[in-house]
Amino acid sequence: MKFNPDADLDTSGVEDTRGSGGGGRSGLPTGMIPVGGGIGGIILLVVILLLSGGLPGGGGSDQPATQNTSSGSLSNCKKGSDLQSNSDCRFVFYQNSIQSFWATELPRRGKKYTPAAMRVFDGSVNTGCGPATSAVGPFYCPPDKRVYLDIGFFQTLQTDLGARGGEFAEAYVVAHEYGHHIQNLYGILDRIKTRNGPTSDSVRSELQADCLAGVWTNHATTVPNKSGQPLITDLTQDDIARGLDAAASVGDDRIQQKTQGQVTPESFSHGTAAQRMKWFQAGMDSGDMTACDTWSARTL
């Protein structure tokens, strides 16, 4: 994955609160989980992390886990070249590219796009959905229209969930959460009534967010910043493979097998590994959000 070193970055929609002490002590209240969710099997992951101090097992990565030590506030990421001194600036690239794409795509379809900030935190954070801890993983909060992200999650994705990792795996996660924002703007999150089961509304919502992440991926290397320069200049087949691998690693069946030794479809909330890859691929292949109608699909 290559970033344009000459691109101007916009940090107005990126809130870096790391080191500020965060917010509440507890995980998100149960009311948060069905309305936007997170990237993985949230309920199960929260229970395992809070009760046992981490997921059992691990391994599966063919490269060292990404180092997430911050080398500076994201507010200092003004140019693409700042990535050389602050590797965390890549998250500003992701956010800028994803937002810029949807800010153009939705009006083209007759829909107003309302920006969503991305808040990067560590430890805990207060949100419009209640207090949250890092154990929840990345999530989108509909009431305050924000994506919440603890960068440390990406080490968990590799070391505990067995993903290969890499920059595009991170970008996929951020794009998935912004997919929930698109759903919120269209009122789709209000349709979530059934929260568990292989064909539940929750699963359909999560798979649609995967597909919308794929739609952005299709256009990622052509999305310009405000000055007209492309933000991301290249995605390789290895990048795409890592994105698909990340999608698979957070499938309900993969997480359940790893954490409880068996798969219980009646408790699915996000979809299987195969389903998550399928819908992410559908978005990438088409580049068209109309290909993401998981609500009408007979076969997920």
ZAPALO-112362 format. One record per residue (C-alpha): residue in three letters; x negated, y, z negated; residue number from 1; chain. Coordinates in nm, 4 decimals. Layout:
BEGIN
PT   rest       east      north         up    nr   kette
PT    ALA          X          Y          Z   NUM       A
...
//
This chain:
BEGIN
PT   rest       east      north         up    nr   kette
PT    MET     0.0000     0.0000     0.0000     1       A
PT    LYS    -0.1559     0.3293     0.1088     2       A
PT    PHE    -0.0665     0.6758    -0.0144     3       A
PT    ASN    -0.1218     1.0023     0.1698     4       A
PT    PRO    -0.3990     1.1904    -0.0156     5       A
PT    ASP    -0.2929     1.5174     0.1468     6       A
PT    ALA     0.0737     1.4928     0.0471     7       A
PT    ASP     0.2245     1.7471    -0.1886     8       A
PT    LEU     0.3912     1.5786    -0.4859     9       A
PT    ASP     0.7015     1.7052    -0.6645    10       A
PT    THR     0.7030     1.6391    -1.0385    11       A
PT    SER     1.0213     1.8345    -1.1113    12       A
PT    GLY     1.2196     1.5106    -1.1292    13       A
PT    VAL     0.9629     1.3124    -1.3275    14       A
PT    GLU     0.9666     1.3420    -1.7049    15       A
PT    ASP     0.6639     1.1988    -1.8844    16       A
PT    THR     0.7436     1.1608    -2.2537    17       A
PT    ARG     0.4728     0.9096    -2.3418    18       A
PT    GLY     0.3112     0.9775    -2.6752    19       A
PT    SER     0.5975     1.1983    -2.7923    20       A
PT    GLY     0.7358     0.9455    -3.0383    21       A
PT    GLY     1.0393     0.8535    -2.8277    22       A
PT    GLY     1.3760     0.8118    -2.9881    23       A
PT    GLY     1.5890     0.5461    -3.1517    24       A
PT    ARG     1.4693     0.2318    -3.3212    25       A
PT    SER     1.7115    -0.0157    -3.1771    26       A
PT    GLY     1.7735    -0.1570    -2.8308    27       A
PT    LEU     2.0449    -0.0266    -2.6051    28       A
PT    PRO     2.3977    -0.0782    -2.7389    29       A
PT    THR     2.5887    -0.3561    -2.5675    30       A
PT    GLY     2.7932    -0.1022    -2.3752    31       A
PT    MET     2.4869    -0.0049    -2.1738    32       A
PT    ILE     2.4055    -0.3409    -2.0240    33       A
PT    PRO     2.6968    -0.3734    -1.7762    34       A
PT    VAL     2.6722    -0.0183    -1.6409    35       A
PT    GLY     2.3495    -0.0092    -1.4508    36       A
PT    GLY     2.1583    -0.2799    -1.6230    37       A
PT    GLY     1.7881    -0.3304    -1.5849    38       A
PT    ILE     1.5580    -0.5173    -1.3526    39       A
PT    GLY     1.5507    -0.8495    -1.5354    40       A
PT    GLY     1.7790    -1.0730    -1.7404    41       A
PT    ILE     1.8254    -0.7964    -1.9920    42       A
PT    ILE     2.0235    -0.9659    -2.2686    43       A
PT    LEU     1.7998    -1.2716    -2.2813    44       A
PT    LEU     1.4798    -1.0727    -2.2413    45       A
PT    VAL     1.5678    -0.8375    -2.5268    46       A
PT    VAL     1.6455    -1.1279    -2.7592    47       A
PT    ILE     1.3219    -1.3103    -2.6785    48       A
PT    LEU     1.0998    -1.0049    -2.7035    49       A
PT    LEU     1.2507    -0.8735    -3.0251    50       A
PT    LEU     1.2719    -1.2041    -3.2082    51       A
PT    SER     0.9516    -1.3730    -3.0994    52       A
PT    GLY     0.7297    -1.0797    -3.0154    53       A
PT    GLY     0.6953    -1.1760    -2.6494    54       A
PT    LEU     0.7931    -1.4244    -2.3857    55       A
PT    PRO     0.6428    -1.7709    -2.4155    56       A
PT    GLY     0.4298    -1.9209    -2.1444    57       A
PT    GLY     0.3009    -1.6639    -1.9015    58       A
PT    GLY     0.0470    -1.7090    -1.6272    59       A
PT    GLY     0.1238    -1.7389    -1.2584    60       A
PT    SER    -0.0622    -1.4262    -1.1534    61       A
PT    ASP    -0.3437    -1.4624    -0.9036    62       A
PT    GLN    -0.5000    -1.1315    -0.9963    63       A
PT    PRO    -0.5594    -0.9458    -1.3235    64       A
PT    ALA    -0.2616    -0.7659    -1.4707    65       A
PT    THR    -0.2382    -0.4014    -1.3693    66       A
PT    GLN    -0.4020    -0.1740    -1.6209    67       A
PT    ASN    -0.1443     0.0776    -1.7384    68       A
PT    THR    -0.3573     0.3025    -1.9562    69       A
PT    SER    -0.2552     0.6572    -1.8777    70       A
PT    SER    -0.5300     0.8845    -1.7562    71       A
PT    GLY    -0.3200     1.1981    -1.7750    72       A
PT    SER     0.0318     1.3313    -1.7795    73       A
PT    LEU     0.2361     1.2784    -1.4648    74       A
PT    SER     0.3088     1.6525    -1.4655    75       A
PT    ASN    -0.0474     1.6982    -1.3386    76       A
PT    CYS     0.0192     1.4949    -1.0228    77       A
PT    LYS     0.0491     1.7751    -0.7693    78       A
PT    LYS    -0.1367     1.6340    -0.4681    79       A
PT    GLY    -0.1804     1.2854    -0.3325    80       A
PT    SER    -0.5520     1.3155    -0.4020    81       A
PT    ASP    -0.4762     1.3379    -0.7761    82       A
PT    LEU    -0.4290     0.9620    -0.7590    83       A
PT    GLN    -0.8081     0.9312    -0.7634    84       A
PT    SER    -0.8335     1.0741    -1.1146    85       A
PT    ASN    -0.4962     0.9575    -1.2485    86       A
PT    SER    -0.3796     0.6201    -1.1172    87       A
PT    ASP    -0.0388     0.6707    -1.2788    88       A
PT    CYS     0.0331     0.9329    -1.0109    89       A
PT    ARG     0.1465     0.6404    -0.7959    90       A
PT    PHE     0.4734     0.6472    -0.9884    91       A
PT    VAL     0.5337     1.0034    -0.8694    92       A
PT    PHE     0.4757     0.8789    -0.5143    93       A
PT    TYR     0.7365     0.6054    -0.5630    94       A
PT    GLN     0.9906     0.8428    -0.7117    95       A
PT    ASN     0.9360     1.1152    -0.4525    96       A
PT    SER     0.9655     0.8725    -0.1620    97       A
PT    ILE     1.2781     0.6982    -0.2902    98       A
PT    GLN     1.4557     1.0226    -0.3765    99       A
PT    SER     1.3590     1.1883    -0.0498   100       A
PT    PHE     1.4983     0.8959     0.1462   101       A
PT    TRP     1.8364     0.8912    -0.0257   102       A
PT    ALA     1.8594     1.2723    -0.0250   103       A
PT    THR     1.8552     1.2506     0.3549   104       A
PT    GLU     2.0405     0.9222     0.4062   105       A
PT    LEU     2.3521     0.9934     0.2007   106       A
PT    PRO     2.4360     1.3317     0.3611   107       A
PT    ARG     2.3902     1.1635     0.6993   108       A
PT    ARG     2.6759     0.9381     0.5911   109       A
PT    GLY     2.8887     1.2252     0.4655   110       A
PT    LYS     2.8043     1.1766     0.0971   111       A
PT    LYS     2.6395     1.4356    -0.1256   112       A
PT    TYR     2.3245     1.3164    -0.2995   113       A
PT    THR     2.2744     1.4235    -0.6604   114       A
PT    PRO     1.9115     1.3896    -0.7747   115       A
PT    ALA     1.8242     1.1542    -1.0599   116       A
PT    ALA     1.5233     1.2197    -1.2807   117       A
PT    MET     1.2848     0.9407    -1.3762   118       A
PT    ARG     1.1786     0.9455    -1.7406   119       A
PT    VAL     0.8588     0.7578    -1.8233   120       A
PT    PHE     0.8316     0.6637    -2.1897   121       A
PT    ASP     0.6582     0.4282    -2.4281   122       A
PT    GLY     0.7900     0.2648    -2.7419   123       A
PT    SER     1.1395     0.4053    -2.7620   124       A
PT    VAL     1.3552     0.6728    -2.6082   125       A
PT    ASN     1.6898     0.8433    -2.6593   126       A
PT    THR     1.9227     0.8305    -2.3594   127       A
PT    GLY     2.2755     0.9218    -2.2617   128       A
PT    CYS     2.3510     0.5520    -2.3120   129       A
PT    GLY     2.2063     0.5420    -2.6635   130       A
PT    PRO     1.8602     0.4689    -2.8048   131       A
PT    ALA     1.6438     0.2177    -2.6182   132       A
PT    THR     1.3137     0.0416    -2.6743   133       A
PT    SER     1.0517    -0.0760    -2.4295   134       A
PT    ALA     1.1816    -0.4321    -2.4730   135       A
PT    VAL     1.4837    -0.3477    -2.2590   136       A
PT    GLY     1.2696    -0.3090    -1.9482   137       A
PT    PRO     1.3380    -0.0500    -1.6746   138       A
PT    PHE     1.6992     0.0656    -1.6555   139       A
PT    TYR     1.9341     0.3282    -1.5170   140       A
PT    CYS     2.1684     0.5239    -1.7430   141       A
PT    PRO     2.4824     0.6428    -1.5596   142       A
PT    PRO     2.5958     0.9127    -1.8088   143       A
PT    ASP     2.2743     1.1134    -1.7819   144       A
PT    LYS     2.1830     0.9974    -1.4299   145       A
PT    ARG     1.8269     0.8998    -1.5187   146       A
PT    VAL     1.5982     0.6113    -1.4448   147       A
PT    TYR     1.4036     0.5029    -1.7527   148       A
PT    LEU     1.0683     0.3332    -1.7170   149       A
PT    ASP     0.8017     0.2080    -1.9542   150       A
PT    ILE     0.4991     0.1452    -1.7329   151       A
PT    GLY     0.3877    -0.1304    -1.9696   152       A
PT    PHE     0.6711    -0.3442    -1.8284   153       A
PT    PHE     0.4586    -0.4261    -1.5274   154       A
PT    GLN     0.2074    -0.6124    -1.7397   155       A
PT    THR     0.4978    -0.8139    -1.8825   156       A
PT    LEU     0.6165    -0.8806    -1.5288   157       A
PT    GLN     0.2821    -1.0446    -1.4524   158       A
PT    THR     0.1609    -1.1989    -1.7748   159       A
PT    ASP     0.4958    -1.3227    -1.9090   160       A
PT    LEU     0.7197    -1.3565    -1.6052   161       A
PT    GLY     0.4537    -1.4847    -1.3664   162       A
PT    ALA     0.4814    -1.2210    -1.0949   163       A
PT    ARG     0.1801    -1.1505    -0.8752   164       A
PT    GLY     0.2152    -0.7798    -0.9442   165       A
PT    GLY     0.0648    -0.4973    -0.7434   166       A
PT    GLU     0.1722    -0.1488    -0.6470   167       A
PT    PHE     0.4589    -0.2506    -0.4243   168       A
PT    ALA     0.5999    -0.4777    -0.6949   169       A
PT    GLU     0.6185    -0.1618    -0.9063   170       A
PT    ALA     0.7768     0.0348    -0.6239   171       A
PT    TYR     1.0421    -0.2358    -0.5792   172       A
PT    VAL     1.1381    -0.2083    -0.9469   173       A
PT    VAL     1.1739     0.1702    -0.9287   174       A
PT    ALA     1.3706     0.1455    -0.6032   175       A
PT    HIS     1.6042    -0.1123    -0.7601   176       A
PT    GLU     1.6878     0.1242    -1.0453   177       A
PT    TYR     1.7517     0.4071    -0.8001   178       A
PT    GLY     1.9791     0.1629    -0.6204   179       A
PT    HIS     2.1954     0.1734    -0.9331   180       A
PT    HIS     2.2004     0.5523    -0.9040   181       A
PT    ILE     2.3346     0.5238    -0.5500   182       A
PT    GLN     2.6014     0.2860    -0.6800   183       A
PT    ASN     2.6901     0.5361    -0.9499   184       A
PT    LEU     2.7339     0.8166    -0.6963   185       A
PT    TYR     2.9744     0.5962    -0.4985   186       A
PT    GLY     3.1642     0.4905    -0.8108   187       A
PT    ILE     3.0610     0.1282    -0.7681   188       A
PT    LEU     2.9398     0.0837    -1.1256   189       A
PT    ASP     3.2960     0.1478    -1.2426   190       A
PT    ARG     3.3978    -0.1730    -1.0665   191       A
PT    ILE     3.1974    -0.3913    -1.3026   192       A
PT    LYS     3.4513    -0.5839    -1.5080   193       A
PT    THR     3.3083    -0.9354    -1.5309   194       A
PT    ARG     2.9643    -0.9416    -1.6848   195       A
PT    ASN     2.8489    -1.3011    -1.6759   196       A
PT    GLY     2.8638    -1.5863    -1.4289   197       A
PT    PRO     2.7130    -1.6696    -1.0877   198       A
PT    THR     2.9687    -1.4594    -0.8954   199       A
PT    SER     3.0344    -1.1983    -1.1638   200       A
PT    ASP     3.0614    -0.8277    -1.0920   201       A
PT    SER     2.7342    -0.7764    -1.2765   202       A
PT    VAL     2.5504    -1.0171    -1.0464   203       A
PT    ARG     2.7033    -0.8521    -0.7382   204       A
PT    SER     2.5939    -0.5105    -0.8645   205       A
PT    GLU     2.2365    -0.6216    -0.9307   206       A
PT    LEU     2.2016    -0.7944    -0.5942   207       A
PT    GLN     2.3341    -0.4849    -0.4215   208       A
PT    ALA     2.0707    -0.2747    -0.6012   209       A
PT    ASP     1.8075    -0.5182    -0.4722   210       A
PT    CYS     1.9419    -0.4731    -0.1207   211       A
PT    LEU     1.9382    -0.0945    -0.1507   212       A
PT    ALA     1.5753    -0.1178    -0.2651   213       A
PT    GLY     1.5114    -0.3117     0.0545   214       A
PT    VAL     1.6784    -0.0412     0.2635   215       A
PT    TRP     1.4356     0.2171     0.1266   216       A
PT    THR     1.1486    -0.0245     0.1912   217       A
PT    ASN     1.2415    -0.0405     0.5594   218       A
PT    HIS     1.1950     0.3372     0.5859   219       A
PT    ALA     0.9227     0.3875     0.3230   220       A
PT    THR     0.6358     0.4709     0.5597   221       A
PT    THR     0.8385     0.7342     0.7455   222       A
PT    VAL     0.9752     0.9253     0.4457   223       A
PT    PRO     0.8170     1.2742     0.4388   224       A
PT    ASN     0.7684     1.5097     0.1485   225       A
PT    LYS     0.8984     1.8672     0.1595   226       A
PT    SER     0.6083     1.9762     0.3793   227       A
PT    GLY     0.6893     1.7072     0.6333   228       A
PT    GLN     0.3947     1.4780     0.5622   229       A
PT    PRO     0.4547     1.1062     0.5004   230       A
PT    LEU     0.4148     1.0062     0.1376   231       A
PT    ILE     0.3381     0.6376     0.1944   232       A
PT    THR     0.1330     0.5669     0.5050   233       A
PT    ASP     0.1154     0.1882     0.5112   234       A
PT    LEU     0.2811    -0.1258     0.3746   235       A
PT    THR     0.1169    -0.4572     0.4488   236       A
PT    GLN     0.2703    -0.8020     0.4668   237       A
PT    ASP     0.0988    -0.8748     0.1357   238       A
PT    ASP     0.2764    -0.5738    -0.0179   239       A
PT    ILE     0.6112    -0.7049     0.1048   240       A
PT    ALA     0.5300    -1.0525    -0.0264   241       A
PT    ARG     0.4532    -0.9059    -0.3679   242       A
PT    GLY     0.7843    -0.7187    -0.3682   243       A
PT    LEU     0.9740    -1.0370    -0.2872   244       A
PT    ASP     0.7750    -1.2213    -0.5517   245       A
PT    ALA     0.8681    -0.9590    -0.8114   246       A
PT    ALA     1.2346    -0.9932    -0.7151   247       A
PT    ALA     1.2129    -1.3697    -0.7590   248       A
PT    SER     1.0328    -1.3472    -1.0934   249       A
PT    VAL     1.3262    -1.1621    -1.2517   250       A
PT    GLY     1.5901    -1.4046    -1.1271   251       A
PT    ASP     1.8198    -1.5308    -1.4016   252       A
PT    ASP     1.7262    -1.8917    -1.3335   253       A
PT    ARG     1.3516    -1.8224    -1.3533   254       A
PT    ILE     1.3821    -1.6290    -1.6797   255       A
PT    GLN     1.6177    -1.8827    -1.8362   256       A
PT    GLN     1.3987    -2.1770    -1.7408   257       A
PT    LYS     1.0939    -2.0055    -1.8866   258       A
PT    THR     1.2567    -1.8850    -2.2081   259       A
PT    GLN     1.5050    -2.1590    -2.2946   260       A
PT    GLY     1.3960    -2.4546    -2.0845   261       A
PT    GLN     1.7228    -2.4835    -1.8952   262       A
PT    VAL     1.9409    -2.2867    -1.6551   263       A
PT    THR     2.2938    -2.1836    -1.7557   264       A
PT    PRO     2.4704    -2.0235    -1.4565   265       A
PT    GLU     2.7693    -1.9196    -1.6664   266       A
PT    SER     2.5446    -1.6643    -1.8378   267       A
PT    PHE     2.3917    -1.5184    -1.5208   268       A
PT    SER     2.4008    -1.1386    -1.5042   269       A
PT    HIS     2.1483    -1.0513    -1.2312   270       A
PT    GLY     2.1365    -1.3384    -0.9817   271       A
PT    THR     1.8972    -1.6202    -0.9074   272       A
PT    ALA     1.5452    -1.5833    -0.7720   273       A
PT    ALA     1.6616    -1.6965    -0.4279   274       A
PT    GLN     1.9540    -1.4522    -0.4280   275       A
PT    ARG     1.7410    -1.1586    -0.5326   276       A
PT    MET     1.4907    -1.2279    -0.2557   277       A
PT    LYS     1.7725    -1.2818    -0.0040   278       A
PT    TRP     1.9391    -0.9468    -0.0667   279       A
PT    PHE     1.6138    -0.7536    -0.0948   280       A
PT    GLN     1.5170    -0.9047     0.2416   281       A
PT    ALA     1.8580    -0.8178     0.3884   282       A
PT    GLY     1.8016    -0.4526     0.3055   283       A
PT    MET     1.4482    -0.4573     0.4447   284       A
PT    ASP     1.5493    -0.6281     0.7692   285       A
PT    SER     1.8415    -0.3962     0.8414   286       A
PT    GLY     1.7345    -0.0667     0.6909   287       A
PT    ASP     2.1075    -0.0045     0.6678   288       A
PT    MET     2.3004     0.0244     0.3433   289       A
PT    THR     2.6122    -0.1184     0.5082   290       A
PT    ALA     2.4308    -0.4538     0.5027   291       A
PT    CYS     2.4435    -0.4403     0.1216   292       A
PT    ASP     2.8111    -0.5221     0.0629   293       A
PT    THR     2.7677    -0.7895    -0.1995   294       A
PT    TRP     3.1206    -0.7249    -0.3212   295       A
PT    SER     3.2793    -0.8717    -0.0077   296       A
PT    ALA     3.0224    -1.1463     0.0468   297       A
PT    ARG     3.1676    -1.4941    -0.0009   298       A
PT    THR     2.8226    -1.6428    -0.0418   299       A
PT    LEU     2.5782    -1.4575    -0.2611   300       A
//
